[in-house]
Amino acid sequence: MLIDRPDPRARIGDSFAVHPIVTLAGPRQCGKTTLARSIAEATPGSTYFDLEAAVDGRQLETPELTLGRLKGLVVIDEVQRSPTLFEALRVLVDRTDYPARFLLLGSASPTLVRGASESLAGRTGLVDLSGFDVGEVGAKAWRTLWLRGGFPRSYLAPNVDQSLLWRANFARTFLERDIPQLGIRIPVETLRRFWTMIAHFHGQVWNAAEFARALGSSQAAARNYLDILAGAFMVRVLPPWFENLKKRQVSAPKIYVRDSGLLHTLLDIGAERQLAGHPKAGASFEGFAVEQLLTLTGVRDAYFWATHGGAELDLLIVRSGKRYGFECKLADAPGTTRSMRVALDDLGLDHLWILYPGDEAYALDTRISVHPADRIPELAGQIAS
């Protein structure tokens, strides 16, 4: 089954309108290759290189010679495997009459980030790709997406047992193969324990001292592990919003396992009935809703807000000068709370939405609305417009 991904296609097209190079980054197995091949197949005269293939790797050992004679769209998969390519691409695209454009695919790594930000500064558009979102799988399938996560092979597995097996194997391969290939030398078991700890702290404020004590390491080491998983698109670090208020505000970020399916694997949640009764079900729903909103809106200015007095807001998005707030509630019919009123007034929110797993949208106030999770794409479109 092939699921169309129109939004990433559009973002890639928009980036090509202003850049000769587009870098498509995301975790392994999130669908980058499938999307790039479909774009290449729809583009006459395109050329595809996969640096995991020995033949393609040898051809690109002399990049200026190989790429210098090509025209049209050129796709280079796993580009982080050849750091010398970035400098060669800079030389090629700086030629005023050069007839090719490049779509670069890569998993997050120091090489990819450094190459795109330094050698190709001003020449490449960056497009992040995650797993499937609610808009792609359809509203009726949102609970399956929540349980299994967005990685295509997990979501499309014939049954939940095979989906769980795929995710368990993915987590093992990521730790044992992918992390070392990124040039990171950390004991596999240490990073596995750290990742599992993040799952148990999913949706909570980061506490470096607590993680360091549990791991028997320094706070600097714990922060380094967090940066590694965040850079590999496995963890989202949501920064706090600071306002000049007469209140003590939380200054540490919130942490989430980005893919809900991987979160459930790390928490040993297999079936939907297990998820429904699990103590982390509410936090899981919160992380899922936050990730869907950020993916579908493409917003980069996103934060959470909390005070030491107990007021909090799960997500704050700033778009075109407007502030939008979001609370995520795993409840049948959520209502307003004092915390929401405080956030609405103190932050000057234009609107606050409460996302929940029900079917009906309804208003609680002129600036507070309840919105179903299966209609997040509709809400994201409203915010993005």
Secondary structure, 3 states (H helix, E strand, C coil): CCCCCHHHHHHHHHHHCCCCEEEEECCCCCCHHHHHHHHHHCCCCCEEEECCCHHHHHHCCCHHHHHHCCCEEEEEECHHHCCHHHHHHHHHHCCCCCCEEEEEEECCCHHHHHHHHHHCCCCEEEEECCCCCHHHHCHHHHHHHHHHCCCHHHHCCCCHHHHHHHHHHHHHHHHHHHHHHCCCCCCHHHHHHHHHHHHHCCCEECCHHHHHHHHCCCHHHHHHHHHHHHHCCCEEEECECCCCCCCCECCCCEEEECCHHHHHHHCCCCCHHHHHCCCCHHHHHHHHHHHHHHHHHCCCCEEEEEECCCCEEEEEEEECCEEEEEEECCCCCCCCCHHHHHHHHHCCCCEEEEEECCCCCEECCCCEEEEEHHHHHHHHHHHHC
